[in-house]
């Protein structure tokens, strides 16, 4: 994650199978119509929660690295 945006994606063999679209507030499955779809109940909600944790950790890391103790 970053302090401006985020990405949460599931892939297989280098192919994107599902991603969280935080602008549309939904999960997106960009597979072609002939592919077998899969479901992961709660995946988008989990992605939102993971972004919150990541951004909180990022804020702590930024604060810690900008204010190192004096030697």
PDB file of N, CA, C and O in Angstrom:
ATOM      1  N   UNK A   1       0.847  -1.183   0.000  1.00  0.00           N
ATOM      2  CA  UNK A   1       0.000   0.000   0.000  1.00  0.00           C
ATOM      3  C   UNK A   1       0.885   1.236   0.000  1.00  0.00           C
ATOM      4  O   UNK A   1       2.094   1.152   0.217  1.00  0.00           O
ATOM      5  N   UNK A   2       0.279   2.360  -0.241  1.00  0.00           N
ATOM      6  CA  UNK A   2       0.972   3.635  -0.170  1.00  0.00           C
ATOM      7  C   UNK A   2       0.072   4.600   0.578  1.00  0.00           C
ATOM      8  O   UNK A   2      -1.057   4.262   0.934  1.00  0.00           O
ATOM      9  N   UNK A   3       0.577   5.803   0.817  1.00  0.00           N
ATOM     10  CA  UNK A   3      -0.258   6.755   1.533  1.00  0.00           C
ATOM     11  C   UNK A   3      -1.285   7.421   0.630  1.00  0.00           C
ATOM     12  O   UNK A   3      -2.090   8.221   1.108  1.00  0.00           O
ATOM     13  N   UNK A   4      -1.277   7.110  -0.667  1.00  0.00           N
ATOM     14  CA  UNK A   4      -2.244   7.727  -1.574  1.00  0.00           C
ATOM     15  C   UNK A   4      -3.256   6.749  -2.164  1.00  0.00           C
ATOM     16  O   UNK A   4      -4.405   7.132  -2.384  1.00  0.00           O
ATOM     17  N   UNK A   5      -2.878   5.523  -2.424  1.00  0.00           N
ATOM     18  CA  UNK A   5      -3.810   4.557  -3.005  1.00  0.00           C
ATOM     19  C   UNK A   5      -3.415   3.153  -2.583  1.00  0.00           C
ATOM     20  O   UNK A   5      -2.472   2.977  -1.811  1.00  0.00           O
ATOM     21  N   UNK A   6      -4.123   2.161  -3.080  1.00  0.00           N
ATOM     22  CA  UNK A   6      -3.811   0.795  -2.706  1.00  0.00           C
ATOM     23  C   UNK A   6      -4.260  -0.189  -3.758  1.00  0.00           C
ATOM     24  O   UNK A   6      -5.081   0.121  -4.621  1.00  0.00           O
ATOM     25  N   UNK A   7      -3.707  -1.379  -3.668  1.00  0.00           N
ATOM     26  CA  UNK A   7      -4.049  -2.448  -4.592  1.00  0.00           C
ATOM     27  C   UNK A   7      -4.133  -3.737  -3.795  1.00  0.00           C
ATOM     28  O   UNK A   7      -3.314  -3.993  -2.912  1.00  0.00           O
ATOM     29  N   UNK A   8      -5.124  -4.538  -4.116  1.00  0.00           N
ATOM     30  CA  UNK A   8      -5.226  -5.878  -3.559  1.00  0.00           C
ATOM     31  C   UNK A   8      -5.633  -6.775  -4.710  1.00  0.00           C
ATOM     32  O   UNK A   8      -6.712  -6.603  -5.278  1.00  0.00           O
ATOM     33  N   UNK A   9      -4.767  -7.748  -5.069  1.00  0.00           N
ATOM     34  CA  UNK A   9      -4.977  -8.550  -6.247  1.00  0.00           C
ATOM     35  C   UNK A   9      -4.657 -10.001  -5.950  1.00  0.00           C
ATOM     36  O   UNK A   9      -3.717 -10.306  -5.216  1.00  0.00           O
ATOM     37  N   UNK A  10      -5.451 -10.896  -6.530  1.00  0.00           N
ATOM     38  CA  UNK A  10      -5.164 -12.328  -6.486  1.00  0.00           C
ATOM     39  C   UNK A  10      -4.849 -12.768  -7.897  1.00  0.00           C
ATOM     40  O   UNK A  10      -5.555 -12.411  -8.839  1.00  0.00           O
ATOM     41  N   UNK A  11      -3.776 -13.553  -8.046  1.00  0.00           N
ATOM     42  CA  UNK A  11      -3.379 -14.002  -9.372  1.00  0.00           C
ATOM     43  C   UNK A  11      -2.951 -15.454  -9.351  1.00  0.00           C
ATOM     44  O   UNK A  11      -2.738 -16.050  -8.295  1.00  0.00           O
ATOM     45  N   UNK A  12      -2.831 -16.009 -10.555  1.00  0.00           N
ATOM     46  CA  UNK A  12      -2.381 -17.394 -10.720  1.00  0.00           C
ATOM     47  C   UNK A  12      -1.536 -17.448 -11.981  1.00  0.00           C
ATOM     48  O   UNK A  12      -1.988 -17.033 -13.048  1.00  0.00           O
ATOM     49  N   UNK A  13      -0.323 -17.951 -11.872  1.00  0.00           N
ATOM     50  CA  UNK A  13       0.595 -18.062 -13.002  1.00  0.00           C
ATOM     51  C   UNK A  13       0.773 -16.740 -13.735  1.00  0.00           C
ATOM     52  O   UNK A  13       0.815 -16.710 -14.965  1.00  0.00           O
ATOM     53  N   UNK A  14       0.877 -15.649 -12.987  1.00  0.00           N
ATOM     54  CA  UNK A  14       1.090 -14.347 -13.582  1.00  0.00           C
ATOM     55  C   UNK A  14      -0.157 -13.686 -14.152  1.00  0.00           C
ATOM     56  O   UNK A  14      -0.080 -12.582 -14.691  1.00  0.00           O
ATOM     57  N   UNK A  15      -1.290 -14.339 -14.041  1.00  0.00           N
ATOM     58  CA  UNK A  15      -2.537 -13.779 -14.563  1.00  0.00           C
ATOM     59  C   UNK A  15      -3.381 -13.231 -13.414  1.00  0.00           C
ATOM     60  O   UNK A  15      -3.510 -13.867 -12.368  1.00  0.00           O
ATOM     61  N   UNK A  16      -3.944 -12.068 -13.615  1.00  0.00           N
ATOM     62  CA  UNK A  16      -4.800 -11.444 -12.613  1.00  0.00           C
ATOM     63  C   UNK A  16      -6.164 -12.135 -12.622  1.00  0.00           C
ATOM     64  O   UNK A  16      -6.834 -12.191 -13.653  1.00  0.00           O
ATOM     65  N   UNK A  17      -6.571 -12.664 -11.452  1.00  0.00           N
ATOM     66  CA  UNK A  17      -7.851 -13.368 -11.362  1.00  0.00           C
ATOM     67  C   UNK A  17      -8.923 -12.532 -10.673  1.00  0.00           C
ATOM     68  O   UNK A  17     -10.108 -12.658 -10.981  1.00  0.00           O
ATOM     69  N   UNK A  18      -8.509 -11.686  -9.747  1.00  0.00           N
ATOM     70  CA  UNK A  18      -9.445 -10.854  -8.979  1.00  0.00           C
ATOM     71  C   UNK A  18      -8.677  -9.682  -8.419  1.00  0.00           C
ATOM     72  O   UNK A  18      -7.513  -9.815  -8.040  1.00  0.00           O
ATOM     73  N   UNK A  19      -9.333  -8.521  -8.363  1.00  0.00           N
ATOM     74  CA  UNK A  19      -8.717  -7.385  -7.689  1.00  0.00           C
ATOM     75  C   UNK A  19      -9.796  -6.530  -7.040  1.00  0.00           C
ATOM     76  O   UNK A  19     -10.958  -6.540  -7.449  1.00  0.00           O
ATOM     77  N   UNK A  20      -9.387  -5.800  -6.034  1.00  0.00           N
ATOM     78  CA  UNK A  20     -10.291  -4.884  -5.338  1.00  0.00           C
ATOM     79  C   UNK A  20     -10.199  -3.527  -6.011  1.00  0.00           C
ATOM     80  O   UNK A  20      -9.119  -2.947  -6.112  1.00  0.00           O
ATOM     81  N   UNK A  21     -11.337  -3.023  -6.470  1.00  0.00           N
ATOM     82  CA  UNK A  21     -11.414  -1.682  -7.043  1.00  0.00           C
ATOM     83  C   UNK A  21     -11.935  -0.763  -5.952  1.00  0.00           C
ATOM     84  O   UNK A  21     -13.139  -0.710  -5.701  1.00  0.00           O
ATOM     85  N   UNK A  22     -11.025  -0.035  -5.299  1.00  0.00           N
ATOM     86  CA  UNK A  22     -11.397   0.796  -4.162  1.00  0.00           C
ATOM     87  C   UNK A  22     -12.184   2.038  -4.585  1.00  0.00           C
ATOM     88  O   UNK A  22     -12.894   2.625  -3.768  1.00  0.00           O
ATOM     89  N   UNK A  23     -12.066   2.440  -5.845  1.00  0.00           N
ATOM     90  CA  UNK A  23     -12.856   3.577  -6.329  1.00  0.00           C
ATOM     91  C   UNK A  23     -14.325   3.186  -6.504  1.00  0.00           C
ATOM     92  O   UNK A  23     -15.223   3.942  -6.133  1.00  0.00           O
ATOM     93  N   UNK A  24     -14.563   1.995  -7.076  1.00  0.00           N
ATOM     94  CA  UNK A  24     -15.938   1.518  -7.279  1.00  0.00           C
ATOM     95  C   UNK A  24     -16.496   0.802  -6.056  1.00  0.00           C
ATOM     96  O   UNK A  24     -17.688   0.503  -5.985  1.00  0.00           O
ATOM     97  N   UNK A  25     -15.617   0.532  -5.095  1.00  0.00           N
ATOM     98  CA  UNK A  25     -15.992  -0.170  -3.860  1.00  0.00           C
ATOM     99  C   UNK A  25     -16.565  -1.564  -4.136  1.00  0.00           C
ATOM    100  O   UNK A  25     -17.630  -1.933  -3.642  1.00  0.00           O
ATOM    101  N   UNK A  26     -15.805  -2.333  -4.956  1.00  0.00           N
ATOM    102  CA  UNK A  26     -16.231  -3.699  -5.274  1.00  0.00           C
ATOM    103  C   UNK A  26     -15.040  -4.529  -5.733  1.00  0.00           C
ATOM    104  O   UNK A  26     -13.991  -3.999  -6.097  1.00  0.00           O
ATOM    105  N   UNK A  27     -15.231  -5.830  -5.706  1.00  0.00           N
ATOM    106  CA  UNK A  27     -14.239  -6.738  -6.258  1.00  0.00           C
ATOM    107  C   UNK A  27     -14.513  -6.946  -7.734  1.00  0.00           C
ATOM    108  O   UNK A  27     -15.670  -6.983  -8.153  1.00  0.00           O
ATOM    109  N   UNK A  28     -13.454  -7.084  -8.527  1.00  0.00           N
ATOM    110  CA  UNK A  28     -13.579  -7.247  -9.973  1.00  0.00           C
ATOM    111  C   UNK A  28     -12.872  -8.526 -10.389  1.00  0.00           C
ATOM    112  O   UNK A  28     -11.749  -8.789  -9.960  1.00  0.00           O
ATOM    113  N   UNK A  29     -13.535  -9.325 -11.231  1.00  0.00           N
ATOM    114  CA  UNK A  29     -12.955 -10.547 -11.757  1.00  0.00           C
ATOM    115  C   UNK A  29     -12.739 -10.368 -13.259  1.00  0.00           C
ATOM    116  O   UNK A  29     -13.670 -10.563 -14.041  1.00  0.00           O
ATOM    117  N   UNK A  30     -11.509  -9.994 -13.681  1.00  0.00           N
ATOM    118  CA  UNK A  30     -11.262  -9.681 -15.092  1.00  0.00           C
ATOM    119  C   UNK A  30     -10.988 -10.903 -15.967  1.00  0.00           C
ATOM    120  O   UNK A  30     -10.266 -10.799 -16.958  1.00  0.00           O
ATOM    121  N   UNK A  31     -11.545 -12.041 -15.622  1.00  0.00           N
ATOM    122  CA  UNK A  31     -11.335 -13.252 -16.406  1.00  0.00           C
ATOM    123  C   UNK A  31     -12.209 -13.236 -17.659  1.00  0.00           C
ATOM    124  O   UNK A  31     -13.278 -12.627 -17.652  1.00  0.00           O
ATOM    125  N   UNK A  32     -11.775 -13.890 -18.726  1.00  0.00           N
ATOM    126  CA  UNK A  32     -12.613 -13.958 -19.925  1.00  0.00           C
ATOM    127  C   UNK A  32     -13.874 -14.786 -19.651  1.00  0.00           C
ATOM    128  O   UNK A  32     -13.909 -15.563 -18.697  1.00  0.00           O
ATOM    129  N   UNK A  33     -14.905 -14.621 -20.481  1.00  0.00           N
ATOM    130  CA  UNK A  33     -16.187 -15.309 -20.238  1.00  0.00           C
ATOM    131  C   UNK A  33     -16.093 -16.832 -20.201  1.00  0.00           C
ATOM    132  O   UNK A  33     -16.901 -17.478 -19.535  1.00  0.00           O
ATOM    133  N   UNK A  34     -15.122 -17.418 -20.903  1.00  0.00           N
ATOM    134  CA  UNK A  34     -15.021 -18.877 -20.934  1.00  0.00           C
ATOM    135  C   UNK A  34     -14.320 -19.465 -19.706  1.00  0.00           C
ATOM    136  O   UNK A  34     -14.338 -20.680 -19.512  1.00  0.00           O
ATOM    137  N   UNK A  35     -13.714 -18.631 -18.889  1.00  0.00           N
ATOM    138  CA  UNK A  35     -13.011 -19.108 -17.695  1.00  0.00           C
ATOM    139  C   UNK A  35     -14.009 -19.468 -16.599  1.00  0.00           C
ATOM    140  O   UNK A  35     -15.071 -18.855 -16.490  1.00  0.00           O
ATOM    141  N   UNK A  36     -13.667 -20.442 -15.810  1.00  0.00           N
ATOM    142  CA  UNK A  36     -14.516 -20.823 -14.684  1.00  0.00           C
ATOM    143  C   UNK A  36     -14.393 -19.761 -13.596  1.00  0.00           C
ATOM    144  O   UNK A  36     -13.305 -19.545 -13.063  1.00  0.00           O
ATOM    145  N   UNK A  37     -15.491 -19.101 -13.265  1.00  0.00           N
ATOM    146  CA  UNK A  37     -15.414 -18.090 -12.205  1.00  0.00           C
ATOM    147  C   UNK A  37     -15.246 -18.743 -10.836  1.00  0.00           C
ATOM    148  O   UNK A  37     -15.602 -19.907 -10.648  1.00  0.00           O
ATOM    149  N   UNK A  38     -14.721 -18.013  -9.914  1.00  0.00           N
ATOM    150  CA  UNK A  38     -14.605 -18.506  -8.548  1.00  0.00           C
ATOM    151  C   UNK A  38     -15.192 -17.451  -7.623  1.00  0.00           C
ATOM    152  O   UNK A  38     -15.316 -16.285  -7.996  1.00  0.00           O
ATOM    153  N   UNK A  39     -15.544 -17.861  -6.437  1.00  0.00           N
ATOM    154  CA  UNK A  39     -16.083 -16.911  -5.469  1.00  0.00           C
ATOM    155  C   UNK A  39     -15.227 -16.930  -4.214  1.00  0.00           C
ATOM    156  O   UNK A  39     -14.662 -17.955  -3.833  1.00  0.00           O
ATOM    157  N   UNK A  40     -15.152 -15.791  -3.600  1.00  0.00           N
ATOM    158  CA  UNK A  40     -14.429 -15.649  -2.342  1.00  0.00           C
ATOM    159  C   UNK A  40     -15.254 -14.679  -1.512  1.00  0.00           C
ATOM    160  O   UNK A  40     -14.992 -13.476  -1.517  1.00  0.00           O
ATOM    161  N   UNK A  41     -16.256 -15.197  -0.795  1.00  0.00           N
ATOM    162  CA  UNK A  41     -17.119 -14.315  -0.009  1.00  0.00           C
ATOM    163  C   UNK A  41     -16.314 -13.481   0.985  1.00  0.00           C
ATOM    164  O   UNK A  41     -15.482 -14.002   1.728  1.00  0.00           O
ATOM    165  N   UNK A  42     -16.579 -12.187   0.981  1.00  0.00           N
ATOM    166  CA  UNK A  42     -15.901 -11.291   1.908  1.00  0.00           C
ATOM    167  C   UNK A  42     -14.539 -10.818   1.441  1.00  0.00           C
ATOM    168  O   UNK A  42     -13.824 -10.176   2.210  1.00  0.00           O
ATOM    169  N   UNK A  43     -14.155 -11.113   0.201  1.00  0.00           N
ATOM    170  CA  UNK A  43     -12.824 -10.740  -0.283  1.00  0.00           C
ATOM    171  C   UNK A  43     -12.643  -9.232  -0.320  1.00  0.00           C
ATOM    172  O   UNK A  43     -11.598  -8.723   0.086  1.00  0.00           O
ATOM    173  N   UNK A  44     -13.653  -8.509  -0.804  1.00  0.00           N
ATOM    174  CA  UNK A  44     -13.511  -7.053  -0.873  1.00  0.00           C
ATOM    175  C   UNK A  44     -13.429  -6.454   0.523  1.00  0.00           C
ATOM    176  O   UNK A  44     -12.605  -5.574   0.773  1.00  0.00           O
ATOM    177  N   UNK A  45     -14.269  -6.918   1.425  1.00  0.00           N
ATOM    178  CA  UNK A  45     -14.244  -6.404   2.796  1.00  0.00           C
ATOM    179  C   UNK A  45     -12.902  -6.681   3.462  1.00  0.00           C
ATOM    180  O   UNK A  45     -12.398  -5.849   4.217  1.00  0.00           O
ATOM    181  N   UNK A  46     -12.324  -7.846   3.186  1.00  0.00           N
ATOM    182  CA  UNK A  46     -11.007  -8.173   3.728  1.00  0.00           C
ATOM    183  C   UNK A  46      -9.945  -7.261   3.121  1.00  0.00           C
ATOM    184  O   UNK A  46      -9.022  -6.840   3.820  1.00  0.00           O
ATOM    185  N   UNK A  47     -10.063  -6.951   1.836  1.00  0.00           N
ATOM    186  CA  UNK A  47      -9.107  -6.057   1.185  1.00  0.00           C
ATOM    187  C   UNK A  47      -9.154  -4.660   1.808  1.00  0.00           C
ATOM    188  O   UNK A  47      -8.116  -4.029   2.008  1.00  0.00           O
ATOM    189  N   UNK A  48     -10.365  -4.183   2.114  1.00  0.00           N
ATOM    190  CA  UNK A  48     -10.509  -2.868   2.756  1.00  0.00           C
ATOM    191  C   UNK A  48      -9.853  -2.885   4.136  1.00  0.00           C
ATOM    192  O   UNK A  48      -9.143  -1.947   4.500  1.00  0.00           O
ATOM    193  N   UNK A  49     -10.089  -3.943   4.897  1.00  0.00           N
ATOM    194  CA  UNK A  49      -9.492  -4.052   6.230  1.00  0.00           C
ATOM    195  C   UNK A  49      -7.965  -4.116   6.134  1.00  0.00           C
ATOM    196  O   UNK A  49      -7.266  -3.482   6.925  1.00  0.00           O
ATOM    197  N   UNK A  50      -7.451  -4.875   5.176  1.00  0.00           N
ATOM    198  CA  UNK A  50      -5.998  -4.984   5.000  1.00  0.00           C
ATOM    199  C   UNK A  50      -5.385  -3.632   4.638  1.00  0.00           C
ATOM    200  O   UNK A  50      -4.280  -3.314   5.080  1.00  0.00           O
ATOM    201  N   UNK A  51      -6.095  -2.838   3.838  1.00  0.00           N
ATOM    202  CA  UNK A  51      -5.604  -1.500   3.487  1.00  0.00           C
ATOM    203  C   UNK A  51      -5.505  -0.631   4.729  1.00  0.00           C
ATOM    204  O   UNK A  51      -4.542   0.118   4.892  1.00  0.00           O
ATOM    205  N   UNK A  52      -6.505  -0.730   5.611  1.00  0.00           N
ATOM    206  CA  UNK A  52      -6.472   0.054   6.845  1.00  0.00           C
ATOM    207  C   UNK A  52      -5.280  -0.302   7.711  1.00  0.00           C
ATOM    208  O   UNK A  52      -4.609   0.585   8.239  1.00  0.00           O
ATOM    209  N   UNK A  53      -5.011  -1.581   7.861  1.00  0.00           N
ATOM    210  CA  UNK A  53      -3.869  -2.037   8.657  1.00  0.00           C
ATOM    211  C   UNK A  53      -2.565  -1.582   8.006  1.00  0.00           C
ATOM    212  O   UNK A  53      -1.663  -1.090   8.684  1.00  0.00           O
ATOM    213  N   UNK A  54      -2.474  -1.747   6.704  1.00  0.00           N
ATOM    214  CA  UNK A  54      -1.251  -1.374   5.989  1.00  0.00           C
ATOM    215  C   UNK A  54      -0.983   0.121   6.106  1.00  0.00           C
ATOM    216  O   UNK A  54       0.155   0.526   6.344  1.00  0.00           O
ATOM    217  N   UNK A  55      -2.011   0.943   5.943  1.00  0.00           N
ATOM    218  CA  UNK A  55      -1.826   2.393   6.042  1.00  0.00           C
ATOM    219  C   UNK A  55      -1.437   2.815   7.454  1.00  0.00           C
ATOM    220  O   UNK A  55      -0.645   3.742   7.627  1.00  0.00           O
ATOM    221  N   UNK A  56      -1.984   2.146   8.461  1.00  0.00           N
ATOM    222  CA  UNK A  56      -1.597   2.454   9.842  1.00  0.00           C
ATOM    223  C   UNK A  56      -0.130   2.092  10.067  1.00  0.00           C
ATOM    224  O   UNK A  56       0.611   2.862  10.678  1.00  0.00           O
ATOM    225  N   UNK A  57       0.290   0.929   9.579  1.00  0.00           N
ATOM    226  CA  UNK A  57       1.693   0.522   9.706  1.00  0.00           C
ATOM    227  C   UNK A  57       2.610   1.460   8.933  1.00  0.00           C
ATOM    228  O   UNK A  57       3.705   1.782   9.393  1.00  0.00           O
ATOM    229  N   UNK A  58       2.163   1.896   7.760  1.00  0.00           N
ATOM    230  CA  UNK A  58       2.947   2.824   6.956  1.00  0.00           C
ATOM    231  C   UNK A  58       3.143   4.150   7.685  1.00  0.00           C
ATOM    232  O   UNK A  58       4.238   4.713   7.662  1.00  0.00           O
ATOM    233  N   UNK A  59       2.096   4.651   8.328  1.00  0.00           N
ATOM    234  CA  UNK A  59       2.198   5.904   9.075  1.00  0.00           C
ATOM    235  C   UNK A  59       3.219   5.789  10.206  1.00  0.00           C
ATOM    236  O   UNK A  59       3.986   6.719  10.454  1.00  0.00           O
ATOM    237  N   UNK A  60       3.223   4.651  10.887  1.00  0.00           N
ATOM    238  CA  UNK A  60       4.191   4.430  11.970  1.00  0.00           C
ATOM    239  C   UNK A  60       5.611   4.392  11.407  1.00  0.00           C
ATOM    240  O   UNK A  60       6.524   4.985  11.981  1.00  0.00           O
ATOM    241  N   UNK A  61       5.798   3.696  10.286  1.00  0.00           N
ATOM    242  CA  UNK A  61       7.131   3.591   9.690  1.00  0.00           C
ATOM    243  C   UNK A  61       7.630   4.949   9.205  1.00  0.00           C
ATOM    244  O   UNK A  61       8.807   5.271   9.372  1.00  0.00           O
ATOM    245  N   UNK A  62       6.745   5.747   8.606  1.00  0.00           N
ATOM    246  CA  UNK A  62       7.136   7.082   8.135  1.00  0.00           C
ATOM    247  C   UNK A  62       7.553   7.959   9.311  1.00  0.00           C
ATOM    248  O   UNK A  62       8.571   8.647   9.250  1.00  0.00           O
ATOM    249  N   UNK A  63       6.764   7.929  10.377  1.00  0.00           N
ATOM    250  CA  UNK A  63       7.089   8.731  11.558  1.00  0.00           C
ATOM    251  C   UNK A  63       8.419   8.296  12.165  1.00  0.00           C
ATOM    252  O   UNK A  63       9.236   9.133  12.547  1.00  0.00           O
ATOM    253  N   UNK A  64       8.631   6.989  12.253  1.00  0.00           N
ATOM    254  CA  UNK A  64       9.864   6.473  12.852  1.00  0.00           C
ATOM    255  C   UNK A  64      11.086   6.816  12.012  1.00  0.00           C
ATOM    256  O   UNK A  64      12.135   7.147  12.565  1.00  0.00           O
ATOM    257  N   UNK A  65      10.972   6.744  10.687  1.00  0.00           N
ATOM    258  CA  UNK A  65      12.141   6.988   9.846  1.00  0.00           C
ATOM    259  C   UNK A  65      12.469   8.481   9.715  1.00  0.00           C
ATOM    260  O   UNK A  65      13.615   8.824   9.425  1.00  0.00           O
ATOM    261  N   UNK A  66      11.509   9.361   9.918  1.00  0.00           N
ATOM    262  CA  UNK A  66      11.774  10.790   9.814  1.00  0.00           C
ATOM    263  C   UNK A  66      12.271  11.392  11.129  1.00  0.00           C
ATOM    264  O   UNK A  66      12.766  12.519  11.151  1.00  0.00           O
ATOM    265  N   UNK A  67      12.143  10.666  12.184  1.00  0.00           N
ATOM    266  CA  UNK A  67      12.573  11.159  13.490  1.00  0.00           C
ATOM    267  C   UNK A  67      13.510  10.162  14.169  1.00  0.00           C
ATOM    268  O   UNK A  67      13.201   9.670  15.255  1.00  0.00           O
ATOM    269  N   UNK A  68      14.653   9.856  13.543  1.00  0.00           N
ATOM    270  CA  UNK A  68      15.553   8.900  14.185  1.00  0.00           C
ATOM    271  C   UNK A  68      16.191   9.504  15.436  1.00  0.00           C
ATOM    272  O   UNK A  68      16.360  10.720  15.524  1.00  0.00           O
ATOM    273  N   UNK A  69      16.541   8.665  16.387  1.00  0.00           N
ATOM    274  CA  UNK A  69      17.198   9.183  17.592  1.00  0.00           C
ATOM    275  C   UNK A  69      18.579   9.755  17.243  1.00  0.00           C
ATOM    276  O   UNK A  69      19.261   9.266  16.342  1.00  0.00           O
ATOM    277  N   UNK A  70      18.964  10.779  17.962  1.00  0.00           N
ATOM    278  CA  UNK A  70      20.264  11.395  17.717  1.00  0.00           C
ATOM    279  C   UNK A  70      21.374  10.501  18.255  1.00  0.00           C
ATOM    280  O   UNK A  70      21.225   9.840  19.282  1.00  0.00           O
ATOM    281  N   UNK A  71      22.477  10.501  17.540  1.00  0.00           N
ATOM    282  CA  UNK A  71      23.625   9.653  17.949  1.00  0.00           C
ATOM    283  C   UNK A  71      24.336  10.275  19.128  1.00  0.00           C
ATOM    284  O   UNK A  71      25.320   9.720  19.618  1.00  0.00           O
TER     285      UNK A  71
END
